[in-house]
């Protein structure tokens, strides 16, 4: 394993990589340890060599970006989405000609498609997961953490070869190629217009509007503290505490005694602010409270839901026959788009841009037939 933290070593390494037809890639970030996460390591493997690049040393890594964009070099990644977004965010890099081994395993119908599961399945290699939550921004990194990072790319080239052979044998390699082409378009984008980020929390559906106001206030308060301290929000206090406070709605710090999970630290550090925020939320006029946004059957377009349900049954049958997870073949948002387009023939599916060509060929006619099956037959005229 070659740890690279100087410009000279980096330039020499990139020259070796550029001479290869294929390279395995991964990154490590510190999202579990900071609010403003960053790329802390870049791992690369070519036949006979594992490299770990330290981008925190601030040398010029433009040549790495050139390799990413070079269509003559195949890049192998596992679960590429996050890596591509943060590489684009931190350095402006984009990628061409990639293979994502997670996508391959999903299209093959593997139930376990994490890298550790794939390495065990294909090579009998057991990954020690003790560094999964490590702080990759720490320096110096101990040898065992560097070795752990190197294993993320060491076997990817061989793994990709095996998965490609399996996909080709099943006639599914072209499915994967189309998915990889979509991944080439991945860019980092801030969540514009996300005016209510608290709605990212799971479990809001059980809360009334007043409780939602408390959750919103606590979420924003925690987010501000996390930004100021450059720490992940969950390290300020957890989501469970937010929901408990929304349920109890403490009117004083004494009420914290009845709130599960409130430590002496929480009470002393945040108690007065939390009580103030709860009081402010309780004083909001009813008409200004956040709306409940959970789905209700009586608020839905029932005809639309019926169309989606018929297509879902058709999709699930094909997925079962292929032994592939139904959400991989066509997730719900694709079914919704098809239901809105109401195609009458396969060519009409071109009006559904989120649908891949392989999905149109595999599922298109079945989805159209499912839509037609619910259409009302025209009434005959009596003369």
C-alpha positions in Angstrom: 0.0 0.0 0.0 1.4 3.3 -1.1 0.4 6.4 1.0 0.8 9.6 -1.1 1.0 13.0 0.6 3.4 14.9 -1.6 3.2 16.5 -5.1 6.1 14.5 -6.4 4.7 11.2 -5.3 1.2 12.1 -6.5 2.4 13.1 -10.0 4.4 9.8 -10.3 1.4 7.8 -9.2 -0.9 9.5 -11.6 1.5 8.7 -14.4 1.3 5.0 -13.5 -2.5 5.1 -13.3 -2.8 6.9 -16.7 -0.9 4.0 -18.3 -3.6 1.5 -17.2 -6.8 0.7 -19.0 -8.7 0.3 -15.7 -8.5 1.7 -12.1 -10.5 1.1 -9.0 -11.6 4.2 -7.0 -13.1 5.1 -3.6 -13.1 8.1 -1.2 -13.4 8.5 2.5 -15.1 11.6 4.0 -15.7 12.8 7.6 -19.4 13.2 7.4 -19.8 11.3 10.8 -17.5 13.7 12.5 -18.2 17.2 11.0 -21.0 19.3 9.7 -19.1 20.5 6.7 -17.8 17.1 5.5 -14.9 16.9 3.1 -13.0 14.4 1.1 -10.2 13.1 3.4 -8.8 10.2 1.4 -8.8 9.1 -2.2 -8.1 5.4 -2.7 -7.0 4.0 -6.1 -5.9 0.5 -7.1 -4.3 -0.7 -10.3 -3.0 -4.2 -10.9 -0.2 -4.8 -8.4 -0.6 -1.5 -6.5 -2.9 0.1 -4.0 -2.6 3.9 -3.5 -4.1 6.2 -0.8 -3.9 9.9 -1.6 -4.2 12.5 1.1 -6.0 15.5 -0.4 -5.8 17.3 2.9 -2.2 18.1 2.1 -3.5 20.6 -0.4 -1.2 19.7 -3.3 -2.5 20.0 -6.9 -4.7 17.0 -7.8 -5.8 18.2 -11.2 -4.3 15.1 -12.8 -6.6 12.9 -10.8 -9.5 14.9 -12.3 -8.1 14.3 -15.8 -8.0 10.6 -15.2 -11.7 10.6 -14.0 -12.7 12.4 -17.1 -10.6 10.2 -19.5 -13.0 7.9 -21.3 -10.2 5.7 -22.3 -9.7 4.6 -18.7 -12.4 2.5 -17.0 -13.1 3.5 -13.5 -14.5 0.9 -11.1 -16.4 2.1 -8.0 -18.8 0.6 -5.5 -21.9 2.7 -4.6 -20.5 5.6 -6.7 -23.3 8.2 -6.0 -21.8 9.8 -2.9 -18.2 9.6 -4.1 -19.1 11.4 -7.4 -21.1 14.1 -5.6 -18.4 15.0 -3.1 -15.6 14.9 -5.7 -17.7 17.3 -7.9 -18.5 19.5 -4.9 -14.9 19.7 -3.5 -12.9 19.7 -6.7 -15.3 20.2 -9.6 -14.4 16.8 -11.0 -16.7 14.7 -13.2 -16.4 11.1 -14.4 -16.6 9.2 -17.7 -16.6 5.5 -18.3 -17.4 4.0 -15.0 -18.6 0.6 -13.6 -20.5 0.6 -10.3 -20.3 -2.9 -8.7 -23.3 -2.1 -6.5 -25.5 -1.4 -9.5 -24.2 -4.6 -11.1 -25.1 -6.7 -8.0 -28.6 -5.1 -7.7 -29.3 -5.9 -11.4 -28.2 -9.5 -10.7 -30.8 -9.7 -7.9 -28.3 -10.1 -5.1 -30.0 -9.7 -1.8 -26.8 -8.4 -0.1 -25.0 -5.9 -2.3 -22.7 -4.1 0.2 -19.0 -4.4 -0.7 -18.3 -6.6 2.3 -21.0 -9.0 1.3 -19.7 -9.1 -2.3 -16.1 -9.7 -1.3 -17.1 -12.5 1.0 -19.4 -14.1 -1.7 -16.8 -13.9 -4.5 -13.5 -14.2 -2.8 -14.2 -15.5 0.7 -12.6 -12.3 2.0 -13.9 -11.1 5.4 -13.9 -7.4 5.9 -13.1 -6.1 9.4 -15.7 -3.4 9.9 -14.2 -1.8 13.0 -13.3 1.4 11.1 -16.6 2.0 9.4 -17.3 5.0 11.6 -13.7 6.2 11.8 -12.7 9.9 11.7 -10.8 10.0 8.4 -9.8 13.6 8.9 -7.5 12.6 11.8 -3.7 12.8 11.2 -1.6 10.8 11.3 -3.8 7.8 10.3 -2.7 4.5 11.9 -1.5 1.7 9.7 -4.7 -0.4 10.3 -6.9 2.4 9.1 -4.9 2.8 6.0 -5.1 -0.9 5.3 -8.8 -0.9 5.9 -9.2 2.0 3.4 -7.0 0.1 0.8 -9.3 -2.9 0.9 -12.1 -0.8 -0.4 -10.5 -0.8 -3.9 -8.0 -3.7 -3.8 -10.5 -6.3 -5.2 -12.8 -4.1 -7.2 -11.3 -4.7 -10.6 -11.6 -8.5 -10.2 -15.0 -8.1 -8.7 -16.2 -6.0 -11.6 -15.0 -8.7 -14.0 -17.0 -11.4 -12.3 -20.2 -9.3 -12.1 -19.9 -8.3 -15.8 -19.6 -12.0 -16.8 -22.8 -12.8 -14.8 -24.7 -9.9 -16.2 -23.6 -10.8 -19.7 -24.7 -14.4 -19.3 -28.2 -13.2 -18.2 -28.4 -10.6 -21.0 -28.4 -7.7 -18.5 -25.0 -6.0 -19.2 -26.6 -3.4 -21.4 -29.0 -2.5 -18.5 -25.9 -1.8 -16.4 -24.2 0.2 -19.1 -27.2 2.5 -19.3 -27.2 3.0 -15.6 -23.5 3.9 -15.6 -24.3 6.5 -18.3 -26.8 8.1 -16.0 -24.2 8.1 -13.2 -21.9 10.1 -15.4 -24.3 13.0 -15.1 -24.2 13.1 -11.3 -23.3 16.5 -9.9 -23.4 18.0 -6.5 -26.3 20.4 -6.0 -27.3 22.3 -2.9 -30.9 21.6 -1.9 -32.4 24.8 -3.3 -35.9 25.6 -2.1 -35.8 23.2 0.9 -37.6 25.6 3.1 -38.6 23.0 5.7 -35.6 20.7 6.2 -37.1 19.3 9.4 -39.4 17.2 7.1 -36.4 15.0 6.3 -37.0 13.4 9.8 -38.8 10.0 9.8 -41.9 9.6 11.9 -43.5 13.0 11.5 -46.8 11.5 10.3 -47.9 10.6 13.9 -47.5 14.2 15.1 -50.1 16.9 15.2 -49.4 20.4 13.8 -48.5 21.8 17.2 -45.9 19.1 17.8 -44.6 19.7 14.2 -43.9 23.3 15.2 -41.9 22.1 18.2 -39.9 19.7 16.0 -39.2 22.4 13.5 -37.9 24.8 16.1 -35.7 22.1 17.7 -34.4 20.9 14.3 -33.4 24.4 13.3 -31.8 25.1 16.7 -29.8 22.0 16.5 -28.7 22.6 13.0 -27.4 26.1 13.9 -25.4 24.7 16.8 -24.0 21.9 14.5 -22.9 24.5 11.9 -21.2 26.7 14.5 -19.3 23.7 16.0 -18.7 21.9 12.7 -20.1 18.8 14.2 -22.8 16.4 12.8 -26.2 17.3 14.1 -26.7 13.9 15.8 -23.7 14.7 18.0 -25.5 17.8 19.4 -28.5 15.7 20.3 -30.4 12.9 18.6 -33.7 12.8 16.7 -35.3 10.7 19.5 -34.8 13.6 21.9 -36.5 16.0 19.4 -39.5 13.7 19.2 -39.7 13.2 23.0 -39.6 16.9 23.6 -42.3 17.4 21.0 -44.4 14.9 22.8 -43.9 16.2 26.4 -43.6 19.9 25.5 -41.8 20.9 28.7 -42.8 24.2 30.2 -39.7 24.3 32.5 -36.4 22.5 32.9 -38.0 20.6 35.8 -40.2 18.8 33.2 -37.1 17.3 31.7 -37.2 14.7 34.4 -40.0 13.0 32.6 -38.3 13.1 29.2 -36.5 9.9 28.2 -32.9 10.3 27.1 -32.4 13.8 28.6 -29.0 13.8 30.4 -27.7 16.3 32.8 -25.5 17.6 30.0 -28.5 18.2 27.8 -30.4 19.9 30.6 -27.5 22.2 31.6 -26.4 23.0 28.0 -29.7 23.3 26.2 -32.4 23.3 28.8 -33.3 26.9 28.9 -33.1 27.3 25.1 -35.4 24.2 24.6 -38.0 25.5 27.0 -37.9 28.9 25.2 -38.3 27.2 21.8 -41.2 25.1 23.1 -43.0 28.1 24.5 -42.5 30.0 21.2 -43.9 27.0 19.3 -46.9 26.8 21.6 -47.7 30.5 21.0 -47.8 30.2 17.2 -51.4 30.9 15.9 -53.2 27.8 14.6 -53.3 29.1 11.1 -49.5 29.5 11.0 -48.6 26.0 12.2 -46.8 23.7 9.8 -49.2 21.6 7.7 -49.3 17.8 8.1 -48.0 16.4 4.9 -48.4 12.6 5.3 -50.4 10.8 2.7 -54.0 10.2 3.3 -56.0 7.9 1.2 -58.9 10.3 1.0 -56.7 13.1 -0.1 -55.1 11.2 -2.9 -56.2 10.9 -6.5 -57.8 7.6 -6.1 -57.8 6.9 -9.9 -54.1 7.6 -10.0 -53.4 5.3 -7.1 -55.4 2.6 -8.8 -53.3 2.9 -11.9 -50.1 2.8 -10.0 -51.3 -0.3 -8.1 -52.1 -2.2 -11.3 -48.7 -1.4 -12.7 -47.0 -2.3 -9.4 -48.6 -5.8 -9.7 -47.4 -6.2 -13.2 -43.9 -5.0 -12.3 -43.8 -7.3 -9.2 -44.6 -10.3 -11.3 -41.8 -9.6 -13.8 -39.4 -8.9 -10.9 -40.3 -12.2 -9.3 -39.7 -14.1 -12.5 -36.3 -12.4 -12.9 -35.4 -12.7 -9.2 -34.6 -9.0 -9.0 -35.9 -6.6 -6.4 -39.0 -4.8 -7.8 -37.7 -1.4 -6.7 -34.6 -2.0 -8.8 -36.6 -2.7 -11.9 -38.9 0.3 -11.5 -39.1 2.3 -8.3 -42.4 4.0 -7.4 -41.4 7.4 -8.9 -41.2 5.8 -12.3 -44.6 4.2 -11.9 -46.0 7.5 -10.9 -44.5 9.2 -14.0 -45.9 6.5 -16.3 -49.3 6.8 -14.6 -49.3 10.6 -15.3 -48.2 10.1 -18.9 -50.9 7.4 -19.5 -49.1 5.9 -22.6 -51.2 4.0 -25.1 -48.3 2.3 -26.9 -44.6 1.7 -26.2 -43.5 4.7 -28.2 -45.4 6.9 -25.8 -43.0 6.0 -23.0 -40.5 8.4 -24.6 -42.6 11.0 -22.7 -41.3 9.5 -19.5 -37.7 10.8 -19.3 -37.0 9.1 -15.9 -37.5 5.7 -17.5 -34.5 3.9 -18.9 -34.5 2.3 -22.3 -33.9 -1.2 -20.8 -36.9 -0.6 -18.5 -39.1 0.4 -21.4 -38.1 -2.8 -23.3 -38.5 -5.0 -20.3 -41.6 -3.5 -18.6 -43.1 -1.1 -21.0 -45.8 -3.2 -22.6 -46.8 -4.9 -19.3 -47.2 -1.5 -17.7 -49.3 -0.2 -20.6 -51.5 -3.4 -20.5 -51.9 -2.8 -16.7 -53.1 0.7 -17.4 -55.5 -0.4 -20.1 -57.0 -3.1 -17.9 -58.6 -0.5 -15.7 -60.0 1.7 -18.4 -63.8 1.8 -18.6 -65.2 0.1 -21.6 -67.1 2.6 -23.9 -70.9 2.3 -23.4 -72.7 1.0 -26.5 -75.3 3.3 -28.0 -78.9 2.1 -28.3 -80.8 3.0 -31.4 
